[in-house]
Amino acid sequence: MRTLTGSDRLLRRVVRDGGGWTVLLGTVALAGAAAELALPATLGLAVDAAVGGHGSWWPAAACGLVAVLVVTDVLGDLAGGYGAARATALLRRRLLRHLFASDVRTVRRYPVGDLVGRLVGQAADAGQAGTAVVLGVVALLPPVGSVVALTLIEPLLGVTLLGGLALLAVLMRAFVTDASAAVGGYQRVLGAIAGRLLEALGGARTIAAAATVDRERDRVLAALPELRGYGLLGWRLLARASARTAAVGPALQVAVVAVGGYALTAGWLTPGQLVAAVQYAALGAGLGAVLATLNRLVRSRAAAGRIAEPLAHPVRRDGTEPLPPGRGELRLRAVGVHAEDGRAVLDGVDLTVPAGATVAVVGRSGAGKSTLAAVAGRLHDPDSGEVLLDGVPLRRLRPAALRRAVGHAFDRPALVGETVHDAIGLALPDGSARPPAGGAPATPAVLVAARAAQVADVVARLPDGFRTRLVDAPLSGGEAQRLGLARAFPAERLLILDDATSSLDTATEHRIARAVADGAQGRTRLVVTHRATTAAAADLVAWLDGGRLRAVAPHRRLWADPDYRAVFAPGGAAP
């Protein structure tokens, strides 16, 4: 038995996601196929009745069948469209939920532009799976039914049509195999181009400053010839399959008509049966609908494979326990994190951050500082070891409890939301983050956080204050960092600042440090920094070297070590 691949399992689920619309599509498609198969026989009986010179109700029945075909065609288009839209929406939600619930290292494996392409383009193609499968199955009924009907009329006619259909089936199987590779390659290269484009747009200022616009354009579009090759290959395969179908189909009809003509002269058929045989031959040999459905199914399967790839990565399992009373003691026990190539980013780190203390994390670039900050707040889990907050492993905590207790601020914060108020209140409970009513500039919680981050005066100068849309807010790098800090400050027990003041001037950084210290209310601080002054102001310094914890001590004591002094820029501030 063949094992189902991830894309096949996903396709099955997408078909089910069409819900009642897919059922309606299958029902009306079956009704239309039945009417299509009954129409030639009805026309033949109407011809025999007319030749015999006696009236009958067969012409009226034929008109009724034509009306059924029209109605089922309209309803089929409607059901197929709504079913595909529903399945696509559910697939996009599933992919988004999975990406947000995944380890941040999982998301970093894919360029953002590539993920956007999968979410927008490939999800739409995969969402057509229900329509493609239903119509593909139903499209096989006319050829099969035509073989059965011709066999009942005259066995020799059925054998003739069956032989031609077997040849067409071989040709279409080859098309499916070749087209799958072409479509998959096209989608893969398109994703790579989208990833490079988004990367280039993010660095537009750097590109302009370096005057490398032409070079960057060439880099982004370097894969365009490969994309063109896959695209042309797909169209050539489809054109070749259509040409073969167009060539074999009429020849098959001619063969059936020739055999039917001989059977008529031999007295094996009536004129009406010959008319029906000709109609069934055209119905059975007209496989254009089957080819179009196969092409759609190939695209859906290839797109499902692209979406199934990130879905195959496991998501973090959320805990169920509340956070017990405590003051924010953070403990890392034998924590290890490895890169994809097996290199140890963190290697057996044991670190205790006392409740209410400030611990600075320092080290050369690549020492593992940001990784330590990430596992300390469970942005991702360590590969080995355990991280505890007030004695409870982070894996076991409820997400809401963890995020209320731990706040993160980064060197390059991503400001999420419609307005500045939304960006600051992102991590707050819904009630305290809701946009202010009436003329209030901000909710009290947002205002307190903005003042603590020394950014309230900046927001006050914006066109609409806290209600200014982020896209209309002319923020410098340092001001954006302060908004990120404001977003982190409402955390109840632990603040993790990953180089979050690197873009601030010394005076502002000093004011923020005082605000954090004065307004922390006993909260613990883990501060990743490259500045000797910040390390000197901390209670303890955790010195990382090559993924290992080399020392934990006050800055003044470590300063005597020349290797420690070399961590900071030449001429760094004395302790």
BAMIBA-19612 format. One line per 2 residues: number of its first residue (from 1); for each residue x, y, z of C-alpha. Coordinates in pm, whole numbers, plus 50000, padded with zeros to 5 digits. Example, Ala and Ser with C-alpha at 12.3 -4.5 7.8 and 13.67 -1.06 7.14 Angstrom:
1) 51230,49550,50780 | 51367,49894,50714 $
This chain:
1) 50000,50000,50000 | 50134,50342,49904 $
3) 50193,50578,50195 | 50020,50913,50161 $
5) 50253,51212,50132 | 50203,51535,50322 $
7) 50060,51705,50014 | 49811,51419,49957 $
9) 49693,51435,50318 | 49660,51810,50293 $
11) 49461,51776,49969 | 49220,51540,50141 $
13) 49166,51792,50416 | 49118,52075,50166 $
15) 48853,51870,49986 | 48671,51821,50317 $
17) 48705,52191,50398 | 48480,52273,50104 $
19) 48199,52149,50327 | 47844,52157,50196 $
21) 47949,52342,49882 | 48164,52046,49774 $
23) 47871,51812,49842 | 47643,52036,49634 $
25) 47901,52047,49357 | 47925,51667,49354 $
27) 47546,51634,49349 | 47483,51873,49062 $
29) 47786,51741,48871 | 47653,51386,48898 $
31) 47309,51505,48789 | 47463,51683,48492 $
33) 47670,51377,48396 | 47359,51156,48417 $
35) 47165,51398,48197 | 47457,51414,47953 $
37) 47465,51033,47926 | 47087,51007,47890 $
39) 47062,51270,47615 | 47209,51064,47322 $
41) 46980,50769,47398 | 46681,51002,47423 $
43) 46767,51165,47090 | 46803,50822,46928 $
45) 46461,50715,47052 | 46317,51045,46927 $
47) 46468,50978,46580 | 46330,50623,46571 $
49) 45990,50754,46670 | 46001,51017,46394 $
51) 46116,50759,46134 | 45837,50527,46241 $
53) 45583,50799,46180 | 45428,50807,46521 $
55) 45450,51084,46775 | 45603,51043,47116 $
57) 45717,51240,47418 | 46090,51174,47351 $
59) 46160,51519,47196 | 46014,51684,47506 $
61) 46231,51460,47725 | 46539,51565,47527 $
63) 46452,51933,47584 | 46411,51863,47955 $
65) 46756,51704,47968 | 46907,52010,47799 $
67) 46744,52231,48064 | 46891,52009,48336 $
69) 47238,52049,48181 | 47204,52429,48183 $
71) 47087,52442,48546 | 47354,52200,48674 $
73) 47624,52392,48489 | 47524,52719,48660 $
75) 47487,52559,49003 | 47818,52375,48957 $
77) 48005,52699,48888 | 47845,52860,49193 $
79) 47916,52567,49427 | 48271,52526,49296 $
81) 48351,52894,49348 | 48209,52912,49700 $
83) 48365,52579,49800 | 48709,52681,49675 $
85) 48682,53018,49854 | 48588,52849,50181 $
87) 48865,52589,50155 | 49123,52855,50063 $
89) 49027,53073,50361 | 49053,52779,50602 $
91) 49387,52674,50453 | 49530,53025,50490 $
93) 49412,53043,50852 | 49566,52701,50922 $
95) 49900,52802,50772 | 49905,53136,50957 $
97) 49817,52975,51289 | 50087,52715,51236 $
99) 50352,52972,51149 | 50269,53189,51451 $
101) 50268,52884,51679 | 50595,52749,51542 $
103) 50939,52794,51679 | 51086,53122,51549 $
105) 51374,52919,51406 | 51123,52734,51186 $
107) 50993,53056,51032 | 51345,53184,50969 $
109) 51414,52888,50740 | 51193,53048,50476 $
111) 51225,53396,50328 | 50927,53611,50420 $
113) 50843,53673,50055 | 50839,53299,49991 $
115) 50597,53245,50281 | 50375,53524,50150 $
117) 50372,53352,49809 | 50268,53024,49968 $
119) 50000,53196,50176 | 49853,53398,49888 $
121) 49922,53224,49558 | 49976,52859,49645 $
123) 49690,52854,49899 | 49453,52973,49626 $
125) 49571,52695,49392 | 49547,52431,49664 $
127) 49200,52557,49759 | 49079,52447,49415 $
129) 49146,52083,49510 | 48786,52005,49605 $
131) 48653,52137,49276 | 48928,51961,49080 $
133) 48875,51625,49251 | 48495,51630,49219 $
135) 48496,51747,48859 | 48781,51506,48778 $
137) 48583,51208,48905 | 48264,51323,48738 $
139) 48451,51395,48412 | 48536,51024,48393 $
141) 48169,50926,48396 | 48083,51033,48037 $
143) 48366,50829,47878 | 48295,50526,48098 $
145) 47921,50562,48050 | 47967,50597,47675 $
147) 48159,50269,47663 | 47881,50097,47857 $
149) 47606,50250,47642 | 47780,50160,47314 $
151) 47839,49806,47440 | 47467,49773,47512 $
153) 47382,49909,47167 | 47644,49698,46987 $
155) 47942,49529,47164 | 48176,49601,46872 $
157) 48115,49975,46917 | 48204,49955,47287 $
159) 48529,49771,47213 | 48626,50032,46954 $
161) 48573,50324,47193 | 48744,50142,47481 $
163) 49061,50086,47278 | 49089,50455,47192 $
165) 49026,50564,47550 | 49302,50334,47676 $
167) 49547,50509,47444 | 49431,50850,47566 $
169) 49468,50740,47929 | 49835,50651,47870 $
171) 49898,50991,47712 | 49730,51177,47999 $
173) 49924,50986,48263 | 50247,51101,48103 $
175) 50115,51459,48105 | 50037,51444,48478 $
177) 50385,51316,48564 | 50570,51574,48355 $
179) 50342,51866,48442 | 50374,51802,48817 $
181) 50750,51853,48799 | 50713,52167,48586 $
183) 50450,52328,48810 | 50641,52241,49128 $
185) 50961,52391,48989 | 50779,52706,48877 $
187) 50627,52762,49222 | 50960,52698,49395 $
189) 51153,52948,49180 | 50875,53205,49209 $
191) 50898,53178,49588 | 51275,53231,49575 $
193) 51233,53547,49364 | 50967,53679,49603 $
195) 51197,53617,49898 | 51484,53808,49737 $
197) 51252,54093,49639 | 51122,54143,49993 $
199) 51476,54127,50126 | 51586,54394,49877 $
201) 51290,54621,49957 | 51375,54597,50327 $
203) 51728,54716,50249 | 51627,54983,49997 $
205) 51819,55260,50178 | 52137,55053,50187 $
207) 52106,54969,49818 | 52049,55333,49727 $
209) 52343,55446,49941 | 52572,55190,49779 $
211) 52447,55279,49427 | 52391,54909,49355 $
213) 52034,54931,49224 | 52118,54760,48894 $
215) 52320,54489,49065 | 52043,54420,49314 $
217) 51782,54410,49039 | 51994,54150,48859 $
219) 52028,53949,49181 | 51654,53948,49246 $
221) 51575,53848,48888 | 51866,53607,48844 $
223) 51629,53311,48856 | 51393,53461,48596 $
225) 51531,53248,48307 | 51473,52936,48516 $
227) 51120,53054,48597 | 51057,53120,48228 $
229) 51185,52773,48145 | 50945,52605,48386 $
231) 50658,52821,48263 | 50721,52744,47898 $
233) 50763,52376,47980 | 50423,52372,48151 $
235) 50252,52538,47855 | 50429,52308,47609 $
237) 50318,52001,47801 | 49960,52124,47813 $
239) 49964,52213,47444 | 50115,51875,47356 $
241) 49853,51689,47559 | 49574,51899,47404 $
243) 49709,51830,47054 | 49722,51456,47120 $
245) 49371,51459,47258 | 49251,51666,46963 $
247) 49415,51421,46721 | 49304,51097,46883 $
249) 48952,51216,46968 | 48824,51277,46611 $
251) 48998,50963,46487 | 48819,50767,46755 $
253) 48485,50921,46656 | 48547,50833,46293 $
255) 48625,50474,46391 | 48304,50442,46592 $
257) 48100,50600,46311 | 48256,50366,46057 $
259) 48178,50060,46268 | 47829,50197,46332 $
261) 47771,50253,45961 | 47871,49897,45887 $
263) 47641,49775,46166 | 47353,49978,46020 $
265) 47398,49828,45672 | 47418,49484,45829 $
267) 47090,49546,46005 | 47240,49535,46354 $
269) 47138,49894,46430 | 46837,50115,46376 $
271) 46884,50472,46249 | 46809,50605,46595 $
273) 47068,50376,46750 | 47326,50502,46499 $
275) 47244,50861,46598 | 47288,50767,46964 $
277) 47615,50585,46884 | 47754,50892,46709 $
279) 47658,51108,47009 | 47816,50864,47255 $
281) 48133,50852,47045 | 48161,51231,47059 $
283) 48086,51229,47432 | 48339,50957,47508 $
285) 48620,51097,47292 | 48577,51459,47406 $
287) 48829,51452,47690 | 48907,51822,47689 $
289) 48723,51865,48019 | 48921,51578,48170 $
291) 49250,51737,48058 | 49157,52076,48200 $
293) 49058,51917,48530 | 49382,51719,48542 $
295) 49581,52038,48486 | 49396,52207,48772 $
297) 49455,51906,48996 | 49827,51909,48912 $
299) 49852,52273,49016 | 49654,52206,49334 $
301) 49873,51912,49431 | 50195,52101,49366 $
303) 50067,52399,49569 | 49958,52167,49849 $
305) 50310,52025,49859 | 50453,52375,49902 $
307) 50212,52450,50187 | 50255,52109,50351 $
309) 50630,52173,50380 | 50613,52441,50655 $
311) 50310,52265,50808 | 50528,51956,50860 $
313) 50740,52138,51118 | 50610,52076,51473 $
315) 50461,52363,51667 | 50540,52450,52025 $
317) 50309,52279,52270 | 50148,52526,52505 $
319) 50146,52455,52873 | 49839,52453,53094 $
321) 49973,52565,53432 | 49932,52912,53586 $
323) 50233,53098,53717 | 50256,53071,54097 $
325) 50340,53372,54314 | 50697,53486,54275 $
327) 50928,53778,54205 | 51073,53672,53869 $
329) 51367,53442,53938 | 51497,53307,53605 $
331) 51699,52988,53589 | 51860,52811,53293 $
333) 51966,52452,53351 | 52210,52288,53108 $
335) 52050,52476,52817 | 52170,52376,52472 $
337) 52068,52510,52132 | 52204,52384,51800 $
339) 52200,52534,51453 | 52076,52338,51153 $
341) 52431,52235,51068 | 52474,52085,51415 $
343) 52691,52367,51550 | 52630,52445,51918 $
345) 52492,52798,51957 | 52449,52746,52331 $
347) 52629,52462,52503 | 52525,52352,52852 $
349) 52447,52699,52989 | 52364,52714,53360 $
351) 52257,53060,53470 | 52050,53195,53758 $
353) 51914,53548,53742 | 51808,53645,54096 $
355) 51463,53791,54140 | 51465,54167,54099 $
357) 51825,54178,53975 | 51964,54315,53651 $
359) 52195,54077,53463 | 52377,54197,53153 $
361) 52462,53937,52887 | 52778,54022,52695 $
363) 53001,53850,52444 | 53143,53879,52098 $
365) 52919,53861,51792 | 52799,53504,51745 $
367) 52853,53412,52109 | 52482,53321,52150 $
369) 52352,53629,52334 | 52030,53674,52134 $
371) 51966,53300,52141 | 51994,53302,52520 $
373) 51751,53594,52536 | 51509,53407,52308 $
375) 51504,53085,52513 | 51482,53286,52837 $
377) 51139,53413,52733 | 51039,53104,52529 $
379) 51046,53265,52190 | 51174,52919,52110 $
381) 51254,52614,52321 | 51608,52490,52381 $
383) 51711,52164,52219 | 51827,52039,52557 $
385) 51800,52154,52914 | 51527,52357,53079 $
387) 51432,52720,53148 | 51235,52802,53465 $
389) 51061,53114,53589 | 50995,53116,53962 $
391) 51057,52742,53967 | 50814,52650,53685 $
393) 50945,52529,53345 | 50836,52771,53074 $
395) 50706,52480,52865 | 50440,52411,53128 $
397) 50304,52766,53156 | 49988,52888,52988 $
399) 50075,53128,52703 | 49869,53410,52854 $
401) 50042,53372,53191 | 50385,53362,53029 $
403) 50328,53674,52818 | 50189,53871,53113 $
405) 50498,53783,53313 | 50769,53827,53047 $
407) 50826,54126,52818 | 51068,54139,52522 $
409) 51227,54439,52353 | 51458,54411,52053 $
411) 51721,54616,51874 | 51502,54641,51562 $
413) 51143,54609,51688 | 50862,54524,51449 $
415) 50581,54765,51529 | 50254,54577,51490 $
417) 49914,54742,51475 | 49724,55016,51300 $
419) 49823,55305,51526 | 50099,55398,51770 $
421) 49856,55320,52052 | 49807,54967,51910 $
423) 50181,54913,51884 | 50244,55000,52250 $
425) 49942,54811,52379 | 50007,54493,52180 $
427) 50106,54284,52484 | 49846,54433,52720 $
429) 49518,54263,52809 | 49241,54359,52568 $
431) 49064,54583,52818 | 49367,54801,52889 $
433) 49485,54810,52528 | 49152,54908,52373 $
435) 49171,55242,52186 | 49073,55530,52416 $
437) 48722,55667,52395 | 48627,56031,52359 $
439) 48915,56277,52372 | 49151,56070,52587 $
441) 49498,56054,52429 | 49565,55699,52548 $
443) 49455,55440,52798 | 49631,55474,53136 $
445) 49837,55156,53090 | 49965,55266,52748 $
447) 50042,55616,52875 | 50241,55481,53172 $
449) 50442,55252,52943 | 50514,55535,52698 $
451) 50637,55761,52976 | 50858,55487,53121 $
453) 51020,55438,52780 | 51078,55813,52741 $
455) 50869,55815,52424 | 50553,55999,52537 $
457) 50695,56334,52427 | 50778,56191,52084 $
459) 50423,56060,52042 | 50279,56395,52151 $
461) 50454,56562,51854 | 50299,56323,51601 $
463) 50007,56454,51390 | 49739,56259,51580 $
465) 49933,56166,51893 | 49873,55807,52002 $
467) 49612,55770,51727 | 49866,55838,51452 $
469) 49878,55555,51202 | 50216,55378,51206 $
471) 50260,55423,50832 | 50225,55799,50882 $
473) 50456,55821,51185 | 50802,55960,51094 $
475) 51000,55765,51355 | 51377,55743,51379 $
477) 51549,55418,51469 | 51588,55527,51831 $
479) 51224,55635,51857 | 51109,55301,51715 $
481) 51325,55128,51975 | 51159,55329,52249 $
483) 50815,55224,52124 | 50937,54864,52141 $
485) 51056,54924,52496 | 50720,55073,52590 $
487) 50550,54761,52457 | 50768,54543,52686 $
489) 50745,54749,53006 | 50402,54626,53127 $
491) 50552,54278,53189 | 50495,54182,53552 $
493) 50808,53981,53641 | 51080,53969,53378 $
495) 51206,54218,53120 | 51430,54081,52844 $
497) 51604,54358,52651 | 51793,54223,52351 $
499) 52023,54514,52264 | 51707,54722,52284 $
501) 51885,55054,52346 | 52153,55027,52078 $
503) 52006,55313,51870 | 51960,55551,52161 $
505) 52187,55835,52255 | 52368,55808,52587 $
507) 52147,56057,52768 | 51823,55889,52658 $
509) 51960,55547,52741 | 52053,55671,53088 $
511) 51701,55810,53143 | 51545,55483,53027 $
513) 51777,55281,53250 | 51672,55494,53547 $
515) 51305,55457,53451 | 51344,55080,53427 $
517) 51526,55065,53761 | 51292,55305,53941 $
519) 50969,55176,53793 | 51053,54810,53772 $
521) 50880,54738,54103 | 51105,54440,54167 $
523) 51099,54303,53815 | 51397,54103,53696 $
525) 51595,54234,53396 | 51801,54035,53148 $
527) 51984,54283,52924 | 52182,54185,52614 $
529) 52428,54464,52548 | 52746,54564,52367 $
531) 52810,54867,52589 | 53048,54862,52884 $
533) 52847,55133,53062 | 52533,54918,53053 $
535) 52725,54617,53182 | 52877,54829,53459 $
537) 52531,54942,53572 | 52405,54581,53602 $
539) 52414,54379,53923 | 52584,54088,53744 $
541) 52732,54018,53403 | 52690,53684,53223 $
543) 52985,53653,52988 | 52920,53423,52690 $
545) 53212,53292,52485 | 53151,53057,52193 $
547) 52812,52944,52323 | 52944,52866,52672 $
549) 52899,53067,52988 | 53255,53175,53070 $
551) 53181,53371,53386 | 52907,53530,53596 $
553) 53030,53817,53813 | 53006,54195,53858 $
555) 53146,54401,53574 | 53414,54560,53795 $
557) 53559,54220,53881 | 53554,54094,53519 $
559) 53716,54414,53389 | 54054,54294,53514 $
561) 54046,54018,53248 | 54187,54146,52914 $
563) 53972,53897,52723 | 53664,54050,52883 $
565) 53776,54404,52799 | 53829,54293,52438 $
567) 53458,54207,52415 | 53379,54579,52406 $
569) 53481,54830,52144 | 53832,54978,52181 $
571) 53820,55266,52422 | 53511,55131,52597 $
573) 53411,55298,52920 | 53595,55193,53233 $
575) 53396,55025,53511 $
